[in-house]
Amino acid sequence: MGAGAPAAVRRGRACTPCARPPRRRRHVTVAAGSASAAAGSASAAAGPVKSPPSGWRAFFGWRIAGAGAVILTLQSALVLQAFGTYAVILQERFGWSRTTISIAYSFNRAESGLLGPLHGWALHRFGSRRVMRVGAVIVTIGFVSFSQVSTPVQYVVSFFVIAVGASLSGFLTVNTEIVRWFERRRTRALSLASVGFAAGGLLTPAVVLALRHFGWRQTAFGSGLLLGAAAFLLATFFGTSPAERGEVVDGAARPPADRSHRAIARRDLTAREALHTRAFWLLAFGHASALLVVGSVIAHLSLFLTTEEGFSLQGASFVVAGIPIAQVAGMALGGVLGDRMSKRVLCSAAMFGHVAGLLLLTFATHLWMVWAFVVLHGLAWGMRGPLMSAIRADYFGSTSFGQIMGYSSIITMFGMVGGPLFAGVLADVTGSYQAGFTILAALSATGSVLFALAAPPSFDAGPATTTPAP
């Protein structure tokens, strides 16, 4: 030993801390969803990765769903649910026929079908934030022009403009963004946003009060400013992906054990591939059959109650507002069950609620039958509505979701357009809604079979992930 060696070593007593260099502590950042040492080493080499937020409150995807719920609440209250009230007032004010009223609503709904593929392409090309803000401007212009109408042509054109703006800033844009942020919790997130449709219905009595107190022109003008400003500002929450914000889909670092009764492997399909599957067409026509009832109820319920059931306009507004209450319960049920069991079975079951509810309304001789319709129709609509987007996302993936929904809207348009127009024409010809509503209920019953047959598509092997079975 040299003279410079430590005394303890010279005396033969090795000092452990001094005998070997201290071990360097390794700092490894593990990527979200990975627990293996290899993944940890890769993360260490690549640099720190932002940890996923803890708790659903911190996950940005829930903020997107909440912002979407606010937008859909305003659209439901001021456009969708308000249409029936405007129809009663305009018929009294100008003496227009129910067919004329139906044409305006049909044009409103035809827009979403005719422009659906273009809307889907725009979302894919420009992003949801830009599309939503363009829609916010257009819907404001539409309401301002509607507040000045005095002829049927002006009425139809202005409602078409409103429909374009509401579509660009509404349902498809909101759902496309949510699908990008969620997978395992997709149905729950879509249900949360869809609560907006129900909440808007609860505001129907308030809209009626505004129409009576301020007048329909002033209410329409104010509705445009409110809806346009809200959509433009809330668009700030849209337009980014989880990766761009340093987060992961669902906001979960580690996916829980699959609790579904089975799982399916899938890869994201392009719009062209989806169009070549049997499932695409069965889902589209099943969805359209449901909208025969939904569209007819939205367009004609207030007219039916005031002209054939002896309700006042204010009384009819309370019935309309009752549907969303049942709808919320249906959304809660569908949101929980939709992530745990077969979505197509749930959709088939919901169709019986639509059919039975409409028949009870059509042949109502007692007040309880009207309210039974409210419960059945609301539950069915609430449970089925979010599943329409969730099942398509499960089947076809999220990459081309907007475009696929856009093409689907060409088919579903016939339900939202044809149902109200058919019911309105038959009501003018026969003097009653009974024949039209009965035929529409029978046609809608076919939707249950279509959904039951809509099995997941099969395709060649490719990059796959595992998701709960629809």
C-alpha positions as CSV (number, residue, x, y, z in Angstrom):
1,M,0.0,0.0,0.0
2,G,1.2,3.4,-0.8
3,A,1.6,6.0,1.9
4,G,-1.2,7.9,0.6
5,A,-3.7,5.1,1.1
6,P,-6.4,5.6,3.8
7,A,-5.4,4.4,7.2
8,A,-8.2,1.9,7.4
9,V,-7.1,0.2,4.2
10,R,-3.4,0.2,5.3
11,R,-4.5,-1.7,8.5
12,G,-6.4,-4.3,6.4
13,R,-9.9,-3.2,7.4
14,A,-11.6,-2.4,4.1
15,C,-14.0,0.5,4.4
16,T,-17.0,-0.5,2.2
17,P,-18.1,3.0,1.3
18,C,-14.5,3.8,0.3
19,A,-13.6,0.5,-1.4
20,R,-15.8,1.0,-4.4
21,P,-17.3,4.0,-6.1
22,P,-20.9,4.8,-5.1
23,R,-23.7,3.5,-7.4
24,R,-25.3,6.2,-9.5
25,R,-29.0,6.3,-9.1
26,R,-30.9,5.9,-12.4
27,H,-33.7,8.3,-13.1
28,V,-36.1,6.6,-15.4
29,T,-39.4,8.1,-16.7
30,V,-41.8,5.4,-17.7
31,A,-44.1,6.1,-20.6
32,A,-47.9,6.1,-19.8
33,G,-49.3,2.6,-20.0
34,S,-46.0,0.8,-19.8
35,A,-44.6,-1.1,-16.8
36,S,-41.7,-2.9,-18.4
37,A,-38.0,-2.2,-17.9
38,A,-37.5,-1.9,-21.7
39,A,-40.1,0.8,-22.0
40,G,-38.6,2.6,-19.0
41,S,-35.1,2.5,-20.6
42,A,-36.5,3.8,-23.9
43,S,-38.3,6.6,-22.1
44,A,-35.0,7.5,-20.2
45,A,-33.2,7.7,-23.5
46,A,-35.8,9.8,-25.1
47,G,-36.1,12.2,-22.2
48,P,-38.9,12.9,-19.7
49,V,-42.5,12.2,-20.8
50,K,-45.3,14.2,-19.3
51,S,-47.2,12.0,-16.9
52,P,-50.9,11.6,-17.6
53,P,-53.1,13.7,-15.4
54,S,-54.4,12.1,-12.3
55,G,-58.2,11.9,-12.0
56,W,-60.9,12.6,-14.5
57,R,-61.1,16.3,-13.5
58,A,-57.6,17.0,-14.7
59,F,-58.0,15.2,-18.1
60,F,-58.6,17.7,-20.8
61,G,-60.9,15.4,-22.7
62,W,-63.6,15.9,-20.1
63,R,-63.3,19.6,-20.6
64,I,-64.0,19.1,-24.3
65,A,-67.0,17.0,-23.5
66,G,-68.2,19.7,-21.1
67,A,-67.8,22.4,-23.7
68,G,-69.6,20.3,-26.2
69,A,-72.5,19.8,-23.8
70,V,-72.8,23.6,-23.4
71,I,-72.9,24.1,-27.2
72,L,-75.4,21.4,-27.7
73,T,-77.6,22.7,-24.9
74,L,-77.9,26.1,-26.6
75,Q,-78.5,24.5,-30.0
76,S,-81.1,22.2,-28.6
77,A,-83.0,25.0,-26.8
78,L,-82.7,27.7,-29.4
79,V,-82.8,25.6,-32.7
80,L,-84.0,22.0,-32.3
81,Q,-86.6,22.3,-29.6
82,A,-87.6,25.9,-30.4
83,F,-88.6,24.9,-33.9
84,G,-92.0,23.5,-32.8
85,T,-92.8,26.6,-30.8
86,Y,-91.9,28.9,-33.7
87,A,-94.1,26.7,-36.0
88,V,-97.2,27.3,-33.8
89,I,-96.5,31.1,-33.7
90,L,-95.8,31.4,-37.4
91,Q,-98.9,29.4,-38.3
92,E,-101.0,31.7,-36.2
93,R,-99.2,34.8,-37.4
94,F,-99.1,34.1,-41.2
95,G,-101.6,31.2,-41.6
96,W,-99.0,28.9,-43.2
97,S,-100.0,25.2,-43.7
98,R,-98.4,22.4,-41.8
99,T,-96.8,21.2,-45.0
100,T,-95.0,24.6,-45.4
101,I,-93.8,24.3,-41.8
102,S,-92.6,20.8,-42.5
103,I,-90.7,21.8,-45.6
104,A,-88.7,24.3,-43.6
105,Y,-87.8,21.7,-41.0
106,S,-87.0,19.2,-43.7
107,F,-84.7,21.6,-45.5
108,N,-83.1,22.2,-42.1
109,R,-82.3,18.5,-41.7
110,A,-81.5,17.9,-45.4
111,E,-78.5,20.2,-44.9
112,S,-76.8,17.8,-42.5
113,G,-77.2,15.0,-45.0
114,L,-76.3,16.8,-48.2
115,L,-73.3,18.6,-46.7
116,G,-72.3,15.7,-44.4
117,P,-69.4,14.4,-46.5
118,L,-68.1,17.9,-47.1
119,H,-68.4,18.6,-43.3
120,G,-66.4,15.4,-42.6
121,W,-63.7,16.4,-45.1
122,A,-63.4,19.9,-43.6
123,L,-63.0,18.4,-40.1
124,H,-60.2,16.2,-41.4
125,R,-58.6,18.9,-43.4
126,F,-58.9,22.1,-41.3
127,G,-59.6,20.7,-37.8
128,S,-62.6,21.1,-35.5
129,R,-61.7,24.5,-34.1
130,R,-61.8,26.3,-37.4
131,V,-64.9,24.5,-38.6
132,M,-66.7,25.3,-35.3
133,R,-65.9,29.0,-35.6
134,V,-67.1,29.2,-39.2
135,G,-70.3,27.6,-38.1
136,A,-70.7,30.1,-35.2
137,V,-70.6,33.0,-37.7
138,I,-73.0,31.3,-40.1
139,V,-75.6,30.4,-37.4
140,T,-75.6,34.1,-36.2
141,I,-76.3,35.3,-39.8
142,G,-79.1,32.8,-40.1
143,F,-80.9,33.8,-37.0
144,V,-80.6,37.5,-37.8
145,S,-82.1,36.9,-41.2
146,F,-84.8,34.7,-39.7
147,S,-85.9,37.5,-37.4
148,Q,-86.8,39.5,-40.5
149,V,-88.8,37.0,-42.5
150,S,-92.3,37.6,-43.8
151,T,-92.7,35.0,-46.6
152,P,-92.4,31.2,-46.8
153,V,-89.4,31.4,-49.1
154,Q,-87.5,33.7,-46.7
155,Y,-88.5,31.4,-43.8
156,V,-87.1,28.3,-45.6
157,V,-83.9,29.9,-46.7
158,S,-83.1,31.5,-43.3
159,F,-83.7,28.2,-41.5
160,F,-81.4,26.5,-44.0
161,V,-78.7,28.9,-43.2
162,I,-79.3,28.3,-39.5
163,A,-79.0,24.6,-40.1
164,V,-75.7,24.9,-41.9
165,G,-74.2,27.0,-39.1
166,A,-75.6,24.8,-36.3
167,S,-74.3,21.7,-38.1
168,L,-70.7,23.0,-38.5
169,S,-70.6,24.1,-34.9
170,G,-72.6,21.3,-33.4
171,F,-73.1,17.5,-33.2
172,L,-70.6,16.1,-35.7
173,T,-67.9,18.5,-34.8
174,V,-68.3,17.9,-31.1
175,N,-68.5,14.1,-31.4
176,T,-65.5,13.9,-33.8
177,E,-63.3,15.7,-31.2
178,I,-64.6,13.5,-28.3
179,V,-63.9,10.3,-30.3
180,R,-60.3,11.4,-30.7
181,W,-59.8,11.8,-27.0
182,F,-61.6,8.7,-25.7
183,E,-61.7,5.0,-26.3
184,R,-62.6,2.9,-23.3
185,R,-64.7,5.7,-21.8
186,R,-66.0,6.8,-25.2
187,T,-69.7,6.1,-24.6
188,R,-69.7,7.9,-21.3
189,A,-68.0,11.0,-22.8
190,L,-70.4,11.1,-25.7
191,S,-73.3,10.7,-23.3
192,L,-72.0,13.6,-21.2
193,A,-71.9,15.9,-24.3
194,S,-75.3,14.6,-25.4
195,V,-76.8,15.7,-22.1
196,G,-76.8,19.1,-23.8
197,F,-79.7,17.9,-26.1
198,A,-81.7,17.0,-23.0
199,A,-80.8,20.2,-21.1
200,G,-81.9,22.2,-24.0
201,G,-85.3,20.6,-23.9
202,L,-85.6,21.6,-20.3
203,L,-85.2,25.2,-21.4
204,T,-88.2,25.0,-23.7
205,P,-90.6,26.7,-21.2
206,A,-88.1,29.5,-20.9
207,V,-87.9,29.9,-24.6
208,V,-91.7,30.1,-24.8
209,L,-91.8,32.8,-22.1
210,A,-89.2,34.8,-24.1
211,L,-91.2,34.4,-27.3
212,R,-94.4,35.7,-25.6
213,H,-92.6,38.5,-23.6
214,F,-90.2,39.8,-26.2
215,G,-91.8,38.6,-29.4
216,W,-90.5,36.0,-31.8
217,R,-88.4,38.4,-33.9
218,Q,-86.5,39.8,-31.0
219,T,-86.0,36.3,-29.5
220,A,-84.7,35.0,-32.8
221,F,-82.2,37.9,-33.0
222,G,-81.0,37.4,-29.5
223,S,-80.7,33.6,-30.0
224,G,-78.4,34.1,-32.9
225,L,-76.1,36.4,-30.9
226,L,-76.0,34.1,-27.9
227,L,-75.5,30.9,-29.8
228,G,-72.9,32.3,-32.1
229,A,-70.8,34.0,-29.4
230,A,-70.9,30.8,-27.2
231,A,-69.8,28.5,-30.0
232,F,-67.0,30.9,-31.1
233,L,-65.5,31.2,-27.6
234,L,-65.9,27.5,-26.6
235,A,-64.1,26.4,-29.9
236,T,-60.9,27.2,-27.9
237,F,-61.2,23.8,-26.3
238,F,-61.3,22.0,-29.6
239,G,-58.6,21.3,-32.2
240,T,-55.8,19.5,-30.4
241,S,-55.0,15.8,-29.9
242,P,-54.0,14.1,-26.7
243,A,-50.4,13.8,-28.0
244,E,-50.2,17.5,-28.7
245,R,-51.1,18.2,-25.1
246,G,-48.8,15.6,-23.7
247,E,-51.7,13.4,-22.6
248,V,-53.0,9.9,-23.5
249,V,-56.3,8.7,-24.7
250,D,-58.8,8.4,-21.8
251,G,-56.4,10.2,-19.5
252,A,-55.4,6.8,-18.0
253,A,-51.8,5.7,-17.4
254,R,-52.7,2.1,-17.4
255,P,-55.9,0.6,-18.9
256,P,-58.0,-1.5,-16.5
257,A,-58.8,-5.1,-17.1
258,D,-61.3,-5.5,-19.9
259,R,-64.7,-6.0,-18.2
260,S,-66.7,-6.6,-21.4
261,H,-68.0,-10.0,-22.2
262,R,-65.7,-10.2,-25.2
263,A,-63.3,-8.1,-27.1
264,I,-62.7,-7.4,-30.8
265,A,-59.5,-6.5,-32.6
266,R,-59.8,-3.7,-35.0
267,R,-57.8,-1.2,-37.0
268,D,-58.9,2.2,-38.1
269,L,-60.7,2.0,-41.5
270,T,-60.7,4.7,-44.1
271,A,-64.0,6.2,-45.3
272,R,-63.7,4.2,-48.5
273,E,-63.1,0.9,-46.6
274,A,-66.0,1.6,-44.2
275,L,-68.4,2.2,-47.2
276,H,-67.6,-1.3,-48.4
277,T,-68.7,-3.0,-45.1
278,R,-72.1,-4.4,-44.5
279,A,-72.1,-2.8,-41.0
280,F,-71.9,0.7,-42.4
281,W,-75.2,0.4,-44.3
282,L,-77.1,-1.5,-41.6
283,L,-76.1,1.1,-39.0
284,A,-77.0,4.0,-41.3
285,F,-80.5,2.6,-42.2
286,G,-81.1,1.6,-38.6
287,H,-80.2,5.1,-37.5
288,A,-82.5,6.6,-40.2
289,S,-85.4,4.5,-39.1
290,A,-85.0,5.9,-35.5
291,L,-84.9,9.4,-36.8
292,L,-88.3,9.0,-38.6
293,V,-89.8,9.1,-35.1
294,V,-87.4,11.6,-33.6
295,G,-87.7,14.1,-36.4
296,S,-91.5,13.9,-36.5
297,V,-91.8,14.4,-32.8
298,I,-89.5,17.5,-32.9
299,A,-91.3,19.1,-35.8
300,H,-94.9,18.2,-34.9
301,L,-95.3,17.5,-31.2
302,S,-96.3,21.0,-30.2
303,L,-98.7,21.3,-33.2
304,F,-100.2,17.9,-32.4
305,L,-100.8,18.7,-28.7
306,T,-102.3,22.1,-29.4
307,T,-104.5,21.1,-32.3
308,E,-105.6,17.6,-31.5
309,E,-105.1,17.1,-27.7
310,G,-106.4,20.5,-26.5
311,F,-103.1,21.7,-24.9
312,S,-102.2,25.3,-24.6
313,L,-98.9,26.4,-26.1
314,Q,-97.4,26.7,-22.6
315,G,-98.9,23.4,-21.5
316,A,-97.4,21.7,-24.6
317,S,-94.0,23.2,-23.7
318,F,-94.0,21.3,-20.4
319,V,-94.6,18.1,-22.2
320,V,-91.8,18.9,-24.6
321,A,-89.6,19.7,-21.6
322,G,-90.5,16.3,-20.0
323,I,-88.8,14.4,-22.8
324,P,-85.3,15.6,-21.9
325,I,-85.7,14.5,-18.3
326,A,-86.3,10.9,-19.4
327,Q,-83.6,11.4,-22.0
328,V,-81.0,12.2,-19.2
329,A,-81.9,9.0,-17.5
330,G,-81.5,7.1,-20.8
331,M,-78.1,8.7,-21.4
332,A,-76.9,7.7,-17.9
333,L,-78.1,4.1,-18.5
334,G,-76.6,3.9,-22.0
335,G,-73.4,5.6,-20.9
336,V,-72.8,2.9,-18.3
337,L,-74.1,-0.1,-20.2
338,G,-72.6,1.0,-23.6
339,D,-69.0,0.5,-22.3
340,R,-69.8,-2.9,-20.8
341,M,-72.1,-4.8,-23.2
342,S,-73.1,-5.1,-26.8
343,K,-74.1,-1.7,-28.2
344,R,-76.2,-3.1,-31.0
345,V,-78.3,-5.0,-28.6
346,L,-78.9,-1.8,-26.7
347,C,-79.8,0.0,-29.9
348,S,-82.3,-2.8,-30.9
349,A,-84.0,-2.5,-27.5
350,A,-84.2,1.3,-27.7
351,M,-86.1,1.1,-31.0
352,F,-89.0,-0.6,-29.2
353,G,-89.3,2.4,-26.9
354,H,-89.5,4.8,-29.9
355,V,-92.2,2.7,-31.5
356,A,-94.3,2.1,-28.4
357,G,-94.1,5.7,-27.3
358,L,-95.2,7.1,-30.7
359,L,-98.2,4.7,-30.8
360,L,-99.3,5.7,-27.3
361,L,-99.1,9.4,-28.3
362,T,-101.0,8.8,-31.5
363,F,-103.9,7.1,-29.9
364,A,-103.8,8.9,-26.5
365,T,-107.2,9.2,-24.9
366,H,-105.9,10.0,-21.4
367,L,-103.2,12.2,-20.1
368,W,-101.2,9.3,-18.7
369,M,-100.7,8.0,-22.2
370,V,-99.1,11.3,-23.3
371,W,-96.7,11.1,-20.3
372,A,-96.0,7.4,-21.0
373,F,-94.9,8.5,-24.4
374,V,-92.6,11.1,-22.8
375,V,-90.9,8.4,-20.7
376,L,-90.6,5.7,-23.4
377,H,-89.5,8.1,-26.1
378,G,-87.1,10.0,-23.9
379,L,-85.4,6.9,-22.5
380,A,-85.0,5.3,-25.9
381,W,-83.6,8.5,-27.4
382,G,-81.3,9.1,-24.6
383,M,-79.9,5.6,-24.6
384,R,-79.6,5.2,-28.3
385,G,-78.4,8.7,-29.3
386,P,-74.8,8.5,-28.0
387,L,-74.4,4.9,-29.0
388,M,-74.8,5.9,-32.7
389,S,-71.5,7.6,-32.6
390,A,-69.8,5.2,-30.2
391,I,-70.6,2.1,-32.2
392,R,-69.3,3.6,-35.4
393,A,-66.1,4.6,-33.7
394,D,-65.7,1.1,-32.3
395,Y,-66.3,-0.5,-35.7
396,F,-64.3,1.9,-37.9
397,G,-61.9,3.7,-35.6
398,S,-61.3,7.4,-34.9
399,T,-58.9,8.4,-37.8
400,S,-61.7,8.9,-40.4
401,F,-64.6,9.1,-38.0
402,G,-65.8,12.6,-39.2
403,Q,-65.8,11.5,-42.9
404,I,-67.6,8.3,-42.1
405,M,-70.2,10.1,-40.1
406,G,-70.6,12.6,-42.9
407,Y,-71.3,9.8,-45.4
408,S,-73.7,8.2,-42.9
409,S,-75.6,11.4,-42.7
410,I,-76.7,11.1,-46.4
411,I,-78.7,8.0,-45.3
412,T,-79.9,9.3,-41.9
413,M,-81.1,12.5,-43.6
414,F,-84.0,10.6,-45.1
415,G,-85.3,9.8,-41.6
416,M,-85.1,13.4,-40.3
417,V,-86.4,14.8,-43.6
418,G,-88.9,12.2,-44.7
419,G,-90.5,11.6,-41.3
420,P,-91.6,15.2,-40.6
421,L,-92.6,15.9,-44.2
422,F,-94.6,12.7,-44.5
423,A,-96.4,13.4,-41.2
424,G,-97.1,17.0,-42.2
425,V,-98.5,16.2,-45.6
426,L,-100.8,13.4,-44.3
427,A,-102.0,15.7,-41.5
428,D,-103.0,18.3,-44.1
429,V,-104.7,15.7,-46.3
430,T,-106.6,13.8,-43.6
431,G,-106.9,16.5,-41.0
432,S,-105.2,14.4,-38.4
433,Y,-101.7,13.2,-37.5
434,Q,-103.0,9.7,-36.7
435,A,-102.3,8.0,-40.0
436,G,-98.9,9.5,-40.5
437,F,-97.7,8.7,-37.0
438,T,-98.9,5.1,-37.2
439,I,-97.2,4.4,-40.5
440,L,-93.9,6.0,-39.2
441,A,-94.0,3.9,-36.1
442,A,-94.4,0.7,-38.2
443,L,-91.4,1.8,-40.4
444,S,-89.3,2.5,-37.4
445,A,-89.8,-1.0,-36.0
446,T,-87.6,-2.3,-38.8
447,G,-84.6,-0.5,-37.1
448,S,-84.5,-3.0,-34.3
449,V,-83.8,-5.8,-36.8
450,L,-81.2,-3.7,-38.7
451,F,-79.3,-3.0,-35.5
452,A,-79.4,-6.6,-34.5
453,L,-77.8,-7.6,-37.8
454,A,-75.1,-5.0,-37.7
455,A,-72.2,-7.3,-36.6
456,P,-68.7,-5.8,-36.5
457,P,-66.9,-5.6,-39.9
458,S,-64.2,-8.1,-40.8
459,F,-61.1,-7.0,-42.6
460,D,-57.5,-8.0,-43.4
461,A,-55.1,-8.1,-40.6
462,G,-53.4,-4.8,-39.8
463,P,-52.3,-2.6,-36.9
464,A,-54.9,-3.5,-34.3
465,T,-56.0,-2.6,-30.8
466,T,-58.5,-4.3,-28.5
467,T,-61.7,-2.6,-27.5
468,P,-64.9,-3.7,-25.8
469,A,-67.3,-5.3,-28.2
470,P,-70.1,-3.1,-29.5
